Amino acid sequence: MSDCIFCAIASKKSPANIEIETDNVIAFHDLHKDAPVHILVVPKKHFESLNDIKDSDGLIIGELFLVAKQVAEKLNIAKSGYRCIINTNQDAGQVVKHIHLHLLGGKPLGPLVQKDLK
């Protein structure tokens, strides 16, 4: 998609601080950090949201989580803990209309409890 910032990053038309890249996925530092470690793990194939994936896309979506694990290990937060979040559509807070996994860590994040969702 020509106006998608994540597609531009994946195709190297826009700069990013990349941690890991595979044939299908790119992981880079978020410019608007919510934790000391805040990485976006993004499929190179454009999907607007999780609602747009098909059964045949399962390997790419699975690779998002495998890359997230690799990044957590690389940045030394795997043992202390990290959170993976995928927001889907407006009510969930999805801002960029391209599936992306937020990998957060580097500090105690605490449990995500019902009060946080109100």
Z-matrix of the N, CA and C atoms (Angstrom, degrees):
N
C 1 1.453
C 2 1.523 1 108.20
N 3 1.301 2 117.70 1 127.62
C 4 1.464 3 122.26 2 -168.71
C 5 1.528 4 114.61 3 -69.10
N 6 1.315 5 119.26 4 -28.14
C 7 1.461 6 120.07 5 -176.81
C 8 1.528 7 112.88 6 -103.43
N 9 1.310 8 117.90 7 12.32
C 10 1.462 9 122.45 8 -178.45
C 11 1.532 10 109.70 9 -89.63
N 12 1.326 11 116.65 10 122.41
C 13 1.464 12 120.98 11 -178.58
C 14 1.524 13 111.35 12 -63.70
N 15 1.335 14 117.94 13 -36.41
C 16 1.461 15 119.47 14 -179.37
C 17 1.523 16 111.47 15 -71.41
N 18 1.320 17 117.48 16 -33.68
C 19 1.472 18 120.32 17 173.95
C 20 1.531 19 109.77 18 -65.36
N 21 1.330 20 116.29 19 -38.57
C 22 1.467 21 120.49 20 178.90
C 23 1.529 22 110.79 21 -65.81
N 24 1.326 23 117.44 22 -38.99
C 25 1.463 24 120.65 23 177.26
C 26 1.523 25 110.02 24 -67.34
N 27 1.328 26 116.97 25 -44.53
C 28 1.465 27 121.19 26 -179.17
C 29 1.527 28 112.21 27 -61.51
N 30 1.329 29 116.57 28 -33.63
C 31 1.469 30 120.48 29 -179.94
C 32 1.523 31 112.47 30 -93.13
N 33 1.336 32 116.93 31 7.07
C 34 1.476 33 124.14 32 177.11
C 35 1.528 34 113.03 33 67.03
N 36 1.335 35 116.72 34 23.24
C 37 1.463 36 120.28 35 175.04
C 38 1.524 37 111.39 36 -87.27
N 39 1.330 38 116.54 37 -16.74
C 40 1.468 39 122.56 38 174.06
C 41 1.520 40 107.92 39 -128.17
N 42 1.330 41 117.26 40 143.80
C 43 1.458 42 120.09 41 -177.38
C 44 1.526 43 112.44 42 -76.45
N 45 1.319 44 115.22 43 154.78
C 46 1.463 45 122.07 44 174.38
C 47 1.524 46 107.84 45 -159.74
N 48 1.319 47 114.96 46 154.88
C 49 1.458 48 121.56 47 175.56
C 50 1.534 49 107.13 48 -88.10
N 51 1.312 50 116.02 49 93.57
C 52 1.464 51 122.41 50 -171.49
C 53 1.525 52 110.76 51 -85.88
N 54 1.338 53 115.35 52 134.03
C 55 1.464 54 121.59 53 175.22
C 56 1.517 55 111.33 54 -95.45
N 57 1.326 56 117.15 55 -48.26
C 58 1.460 57 122.06 56 -178.33
C 59 1.523 58 107.93 57 -143.81
N 60 1.333 59 114.89 58 143.53
C 61 1.459 60 120.17 59 175.52
C 62 1.522 61 108.66 60 -139.31
N 63 1.330 62 116.30 61 135.41
C 64 1.459 63 122.53 62 173.67
C 65 1.525 64 107.26 63 -121.04
N 66 1.300 65 116.55 64 -175.35
C 67 1.467 66 119.64 65 177.24
C 68 1.526 67 111.69 66 -63.67
N 69 1.345 68 117.22 67 -29.45
C 70 1.466 69 121.21 68 -173.17
C 71 1.518 70 115.60 69 -111.44
N 72 1.335 71 117.06 70 -16.72
C 73 1.472 72 120.90 71 -169.54
C 74 1.523 73 109.51 72 -138.24
N 75 1.328 74 115.02 73 146.58
C 76 1.466 75 121.15 74 174.06
C 77 1.530 76 108.17 75 -130.51
N 78 1.321 77 116.96 76 137.28
C 79 1.466 78 122.53 77 -179.63
C 80 1.526 79 108.16 78 -123.04
N 81 1.326 80 115.60 79 125.45
C 82 1.464 81 120.21 80 -176.19
C 83 1.521 82 110.68 81 -144.17
N 84 1.328 83 115.15 82 161.49
C 85 1.465 84 121.51 83 -178.62
C 86 1.523 85 110.81 84 -70.34
N 87 1.329 86 115.50 85 134.01
C 88 1.462 87 121.43 86 175.34
C 89 1.524 88 108.46 87 -74.88
N 90 1.306 89 117.16 88 136.69
C 91 1.469 90 121.27 89 178.40
C 92 1.525 91 112.02 90 -73.11
N 93 1.329 92 117.39 91 -22.07
C 94 1.465 93 122.84 92 -177.64
C 95 1.524 94 108.40 93 -114.22
N 96 1.331 95 115.70 94 78.84
C 97 1.450 96 122.43 95 -172.12
C 98 1.521 97 112.77 96 -69.15
N 99 1.348 98 114.82 97 135.22
C 100 1.458 99 121.98 98 172.54
C 101 1.527 100 111.21 99 -107.71
N 102 1.318 101 117.25 100 0.01
C 103 1.469 102 123.66 101 178.83
C 104 1.527 103 106.64 102 -158.67
N 105 1.338 104 116.86 103 163.76
C 106 1.463 105 118.39 104 178.37
C 107 1.530 106 112.65 105 -54.31
N 108 1.314 107 117.25 106 -37.86
C 109 1.462 108 121.68 107 172.15
C 110 1.520 109 106.90 108 -110.94
N 111 1.313 110 116.22 109 118.23
C 112 1.471 111 121.62 110 177.46
C 113 1.521 112 106.63 111 -140.79
N 114 1.315 113 114.39 112 101.73
C 115 1.460 114 122.36 113 -177.17
C 116 1.518 115 108.67 114 -114.23
N 117 1.309 116 116.34 115 140.60
C 118 1.459 117 121.38 116 172.89
C 119 1.523 118 107.99 117 -101.96
N 120 1.312 119 116.31 118 127.39
C 121 1.456 120 122.59 119 178.49
C 122 1.521 121 106.04 120 -110.44
N 123 1.331 122 115.65 121 118.07
C 124 1.467 123 121.50 122 -165.59
C 125 1.531 124 110.44 123 -129.62
N 126 1.337 125 117.00 124 131.40
C 127 1.465 126 117.22 125 172.16
C 128 1.523 127 109.45 126 -70.90
N 129 1.318 128 116.89 127 143.64
C 130 1.463 129 119.78 128 178.05
C 131 1.529 130 110.90 129 -71.74
N 132 1.313 131 116.82 130 -29.13
C 133 1.461 132 120.63 131 174.61
C 134 1.524 133 108.28 132 -74.76
N 135 1.315 134 116.71 133 135.02
C 136 1.460 135 120.65 134 -177.35
C 137 1.527 136 111.31 135 -78.84
N 138 1.310 137 114.97 136 121.03
C 139 1.462 138 123.90 137 168.60
C 140 1.520 139 104.92 138 -126.88
N 141 1.315 140 117.90 139 127.45
C 142 1.461 141 118.89 140 -179.02
C 143 1.525 142 111.49 141 -65.02
N 144 1.315 143 117.45 142 -42.86
C 145 1.464 144 121.33 143 178.29
C 146 1.519 145 108.88 144 -154.09
N 147 1.324 146 116.43 145 176.15
C 148 1.462 147 120.10 146 176.25
C 149 1.520 148 111.69 147 -58.88
N 150 1.308 149 116.96 148 -26.39
C 151 1.459 150 120.83 149 179.21
C 152 1.529 151 112.34 150 -64.32
N 153 1.317 152 117.55 151 -16.13
C 154 1.463 153 121.68 152 -175.67
C 155 1.526 154 113.89 153 -97.90
N 156 1.336 155 117.72 154 -2.02
C 157 1.462 156 118.12 155 -179.49
C 158 1.525 157 110.12 156 -80.94
N 159 1.315 158 114.10 157 154.76
C 160 1.456 159 122.17 158 178.25
C 161 1.527 160 108.58 159 -117.82
N 162 1.323 161 116.33 160 167.18
C 163 1.461 162 120.10 161 178.05
C 164 1.524 163 111.29 162 -53.72
N 165 1.320 164 116.48 163 -36.90
C 166 1.465 165 121.05 164 -178.08
C 167 1.534 166 112.88 165 -69.26
N 168 1.337 167 118.00 166 -11.05
C 169 1.473 168 122.39 167 179.93
C 170 1.524 169 112.55 168 -93.16
N 171 1.322 170 116.91 169 4.22
C 172 1.459 171 120.83 170 -174.67
C 173 1.518 172 114.29 171 -58.08
N 174 1.321 173 117.83 172 -37.96
C 175 1.467 174 119.79 173 -179.39
C 176 1.524 175 111.57 174 -66.22
N 177 1.325 176 116.84 175 -39.40
C 178 1.473 177 119.93 176 178.69
C 179 1.525 178 110.08 177 -66.32
N 180 1.324 179 117.43 178 -44.56
C 181 1.468 180 120.67 179 -179.15
C 182 1.528 181 109.50 180 -65.81
N 183 1.318 182 117.74 181 -39.65
C 184 1.465 183 120.54 182 175.67
C 185 1.518 184 111.99 183 -62.07
N 186 1.325 185 115.85 184 -36.46
C 187 1.463 186 120.20 185 179.64
C 188 1.528 187 111.86 186 -64.71
N 189 1.338 188 117.68 187 -28.69
C 190 1.475 189 119.81 188 175.39
C 191 1.527 190 110.18 189 -55.36
N 192 1.338 191 116.00 190 -45.14
C 193 1.461 192 120.16 191 -177.61
C 194 1.525 193 112.18 192 -73.45
N 195 1.313 194 117.47 193 -35.11
C 196 1.464 195 119.98 194 176.24
C 197 1.524 196 110.89 195 -65.12
N 198 1.321 197 117.29 196 -41.15
C 199 1.468 198 120.96 197 177.34
C 200 1.528 199 110.10 198 -67.80
N 201 1.332 200 117.86 199 -38.96
C 202 1.472 201 120.36 200 176.98
C 203 1.526 202 110.31 201 -58.23
N 204 1.321 203 117.09 202 -44.01
C 205 1.470 204 121.62 203 177.67
C 206 1.525 205 110.77 204 -61.38
N 207 1.327 206 117.20 205 -43.37
C 208 1.471 207 120.82 206 179.25
C 209 1.529 208 111.14 207 -63.06
N 210 1.323 209 116.86 208 -41.46
C 211 1.471 210 120.45 209 178.67
C 212 1.531 211 109.96 210 -64.70
N 213 1.327 212 117.12 211 -43.76
C 214 1.469 213 120.68 212 178.84
C 215 1.523 214 110.50 213 -58.97
N 216 1.320 215 117.12 214 -41.32
C 217 1.463 216 120.60 215 177.24
C 218 1.528 217 110.79 216 -66.29
N 219 1.324 218 116.75 217 -44.79
C 220 1.466 219 121.56 218 -178.71
C 221 1.530 220 111.48 219 -61.75
N 222 1.338 221 117.06 220 -37.73
C 223 1.468 222 121.18 221 -177.03
C 224 1.530 223 112.60 222 -94.75
N 225 1.325 224 115.89 223 12.36
C 226 1.473 225 122.62 224 174.39
C 227 1.523 226 114.18 225 58.77
N 228 1.327 227 117.21 226 39.86
C 229 1.469 228 120.02 227 173.98
C 230 1.533 229 111.60 228 -118.73
N 231 1.323 230 117.30 229 1.66
C 232 1.466 231 119.84 230 -176.99
C 233 1.529 232 111.37 231 -62.65
N 234 1.305 233 118.11 232 -43.27
C 235 1.468 234 120.53 233 -177.56
C 236 1.523 235 112.40 234 -75.52
N 237 1.320 236 117.97 235 -38.06
C 238 1.468 237 119.97 236 -178.75
C 239 1.524 238 111.46 237 -76.26
N 240 1.316 239 117.14 238 -29.51
C 241 1.461 240 121.01 239 175.00
C 242 1.514 241 113.25 240 121.03
N 243 1.318 242 113.90 241 152.50
C 244 1.460 243 121.24 242 -179.89
C 245 1.523 244 108.94 243 -154.40
N 246 1.303 245 115.11 244 165.85
C 247 1.467 246 122.04 245 -179.12
C 248 1.521 247 108.47 246 -123.45
N 249 1.340 248 115.47 247 139.60
C 250 1.466 249 122.46 248 174.60
C 251 1.517 250 108.26 249 -116.34
N 252 1.317 251 116.21 250 127.81
C 253 1.462 252 121.40 251 -177.20
C 254 1.521 253 109.49 252 -132.11
N 255 1.318 254 116.60 253 134.73
C 256 1.458 255 122.16 254 169.92
C 257 1.523 256 107.12 255 -123.54
N 258 1.309 257 116.17 256 115.85
C 259 1.467 258 121.44 257 176.71
C 260 1.525 259 108.52 258 -89.38
N 261 1.319 260 116.12 259 138.51
C 262 1.459 261 120.46 260 -179.71
C 263 1.526 262 110.00 261 -125.37
N 264 1.297 263 114.99 262 111.10
C 265 1.471 264 124.90 263 176.57
C 266 1.526 265 113.05 264 72.15
N 267 1.306 266 115.87 265 179.10
C 268 1.460 267 124.25 266 -166.89
C 269 1.531 268 113.97 267 -59.73
N 270 1.323 269 118.42 268 -48.29
C 271 1.462 270 119.67 269 -176.47
C 272 1.520 271 112.62 270 -64.06
N 273 1.313 272 117.33 271 -23.41
C 274 1.465 273 121.24 272 178.46
C 275 1.527 274 111.86 273 -89.54
N 276 1.329 275 116.95 274 -7.36
C 277 1.460 276 120.54 275 178.50
C 278 1.509 277 114.93 276 93.40
N 279 1.335 278 118.60 277 17.03
C 280 1.463 279 120.01 278 177.54
C 281 1.522 280 108.73 279 -68.80
N 282 1.316 281 116.87 280 121.66
C 283 1.464 282 122.37 281 -178.28
C 284 1.527 283 110.40 282 -99.04
N 285 1.333 284 117.15 283 -50.54
C 286 1.464 285 121.23 284 178.91
C 287 1.527 286 107.54 285 -92.32
N 288 1.304 287 116.22 286 126.29
C 289 1.464 288 121.98 287 -177.15
C 290 1.528 289 110.83 288 -82.07
N 291 1.319 290 115.57 289 64.16
C 292 1.469 291 124.68 290 175.35
C 293 1.524 292 103.70 291 -155.47
N 294 1.327 293 117.54 292 123.65
C 295 1.470 294 119.75 293 -179.11
C 296 1.522 295 109.76 294 -47.99
N 297 1.321 296 115.39 295 134.49
C 298 1.458 297 120.51 296 173.64
C 299 1.520 298 109.31 297 -154.59
N 300 1.307 299 114.19 298 143.45
C 301 1.449 300 122.05 299 179.30
C 302 1.524 301 107.53 300 -102.14
N 303 1.321 302 116.43 301 128.14
C 304 1.467 303 121.49 302 174.24
C 305 1.521 304 107.52 303 -89.99
N 306 1.319 305 116.81 304 122.31
C 307 1.455 306 122.91 305 174.27
C 308 1.523 307 106.53 306 -104.58
N 309 1.329 308 116.54 307 114.72
C 310 1.460 309 122.62 308 -175.71
C 311 1.519 310 110.12 309 -118.56
N 312 1.312 311 116.89 310 137.86
C 313 1.452 312 120.84 311 176.88
C 314 1.508 313 111.18 312 -176.77
N 315 1.330 314 114.79 313 -167.04
C 316 1.459 315 120.25 314 179.55
C 317 1.509 316 113.61 315 91.80
N 318 1.332 317 117.29 316 1.68
C 319 1.462 318 122.79 317 175.00
C 320 1.531 319 106.68 318 -161.32
N 321 1.342 320 117.09 319 161.60
C 322 1.459 321 118.02 320 175.08
C 323 1.540 322 109.96 321 -64.40
N 324 1.295 323 115.94 322 123.45
C 325 1.466 324 120.83 323 -179.28
C 326 1.519 325 112.02 324 -95.39
N 327 1.318 326 116.25 325 -17.80
C 328 1.455 327 120.37 326 -178.57
C 329 1.519 328 111.13 327 72.10
N 330 1.307 329 116.11 328 166.87
C 331 1.464 330 119.39 329 -179.65
C 332 1.529 331 110.68 330 -71.79
N 333 1.298 332 114.64 331 147.59
C 334 1.455 333 120.56 332 172.43
C 335 1.519 334 106.15 333 -89.42
N 336 1.321 335 116.26 334 110.12
C 337 1.472 336 120.32 335 -174.95
C 338 1.521 337 109.73 336 -117.64
N 339 1.303 338 115.60 337 169.51
C 340 1.461 339 121.83 338 -174.24
C 341 1.524 340 112.19 339 -54.14
N 342 1.331 341 119.43 340 -38.13
C 343 1.465 342 120.92 341 -178.67
C 344 1.525 343 111.90 342 -61.06
N 345 1.338 344 116.97 343 -27.80
C 346 1.463 345 121.30 344 179.13
C 347 1.523 346 111.49 345 -70.57
N 348 1.304 347 117.12 346 -19.60
C 349 1.460 348 121.74 347 -175.98
C 350 1.521 349 112.80 348 -95.14
N 351 1.312 350 117.97 349 -1.33
C 352 1.474 351 121.47 350 -178.99
C 353 1.501 352 111.74 351 -88.68
